[in-house]
């Protein structure tokens, strides 16, 4: 999944954990764990979205990745970031691997013990042991199909709707 989907999911999880009434230290632990795990679950669904592993040289890819996704990302951050930054941080944490790999590729330093995507692969290895979640590996591969944007944008819309429902029930 793309960053805005992870971030808006984190907002939903944060709002939900506030509703269940846990003491704050326990809530923060549950929140961090749930947001981290949600990243892996969403990544499994990502095969059914428009998510080529490498940038494509076409206008559709450029418009979606340089206009649509950043607009949604900044909208989520602008509307929810100040209240839900902790949840957003943990929902994006597994992608720190990609930041470090990009830094290593560009500048060449070595991070001892961090030669691969540890946070991402470790998370997926763990989730693959859970049968219900492992089933998500069977979703159709639409990473190169443009209509896959509808899957992700539809999911984002559903999550926004769930957030609005939680807010209405206050």
N, C-alpha and C positions, 0 to 999 in steps of 0.2 A: 504494500500500500504506500501511498504517497504521504508526505508529512501532514497535510491538513487532516487526513482521515485519522491518523494517530492522535493528533492534538485534540480534535473534537471528541474523539472517544474518551480521551483523558478527562475532558470537562464533564462528560456524562458520568464517568466512574466517580469523579470527585463529588459531584452533586449527589450521587446515590449513596456514597459512603457517609456523607453528612446526614442523610435522612435516616440511616439505620441506628444512629445514636451511640456509637462506640466512644469510649474515652479517647481523647485526642491522640495520645501516643500510639494506641492500638489502631486508631483510624488511619494515622499516617503510615503505619507499617502495612496495613491492608491495602491502602491506596497505592503505595509504591509498588507492592507486589502485583496487584491487579493491573496497574498501568503497564508494568514491564511485561507481564504475561499477555496482555491485550495486544501488544506490539507483535508478538509471535503469531498469535491467532489471526490478526489482520494480514500479516505477511503470507499466511497460507491461503487466504482468500485472494491475495494479489495476483495469483496466476490467472484468475478469471477477470482481471482488469487490464486495461491498456497500460502495460508496464514493461516495455522493452528493457533488457538488461543494460544496453548501451544506447547513448543518444542516436537518434536517427536524423538523417539529412532530408527532412521533408517539412513542409509548412505546417501540417497538422501537428506533428510532434512538437515543433517549436512553439506554436501558439498555445497548445495545451500545457507544456512544461514551463514556458516563459511568461505566460499571461494568466491562464485560468488557474493553475495550481498556486502560483504566488498570490493572486488576488484572494483566493479562499484562505490561504495560510495567514496572510496579514489581517484578514477580516476576523479569523478565529483569535489570533493573538491580540488584536486591538480590542475585541469585545470581551474576551475571557482571560487574557494573559495575566492581568494583575491579581485576579482572584484564584486562578487555577495553575499558576506557573509550576508549582511543585509536581502536580500530576502530569502536566505537559512535559516536564523534564524527564520523568521516569518513562513516559510513553515513547519518547524519542531516544532514550539511552542506548538501546541496542544498535542504533545507526551510528553511534560514536565510532564503531569499527570502520565505517566507510570514510569518516572524516580523517581518522588516523592513517588509513591506507592511502588516501589522497595526499596527505601531508608527506608521508614516507615516499610516495612516488615522485612528488615534486621536489622535495628537499633532501631525501635520502637518509635521514637518521633512522637508527634502529631503536625500537622499543623492546627491551628484553622480554621475551615471553609473549609478545603480541605480533606474531608473524601472520596470523590469519584473522578472520572475523570471529573472534572469541565470543563476544557478547551475543551476536546473532546466531552463530552455529550452536553454541551451548544452549541457548533458548530453544532452538528448533529440535535439537537432540532430545531435550527434556520433553517438549510437547509431543514429539512423535511417539512417545511411550504411553500417551493417553489415547486410548482407542477412539473416543468420540472426536477428539481434535485431529488425530491422525487421519481420520476419514476425509478431512478437508483437503488432503493431498490428492484426492481423486477428482477435485473440481476441474472443469474444462480449462484448457490452456488458451487464454485469449490475450496473452501479453502483447502480441503483435497486431491484434484486431482493433481497429478504431472504435467499434461499438463497445469495447470494454470500458470506455470512459463512462458509459451509462451505468455500469455496475457500480463503479466507485462513487460517482456523483449521486446515484440513487441511495447508496449506503450513507453517504454524508447527509443527504436530505432526511433520511430516516432517523439518524442520530440527532440532528438538529430538532426534529419533531419530538423525539423522546425527551430532549432537554427542555423544550417548551412545556411538555406535559408535566415534568417534574417541577418546573417553576410555577406552573398553574396550581399545583396541589399544595402550595405553601399555606 
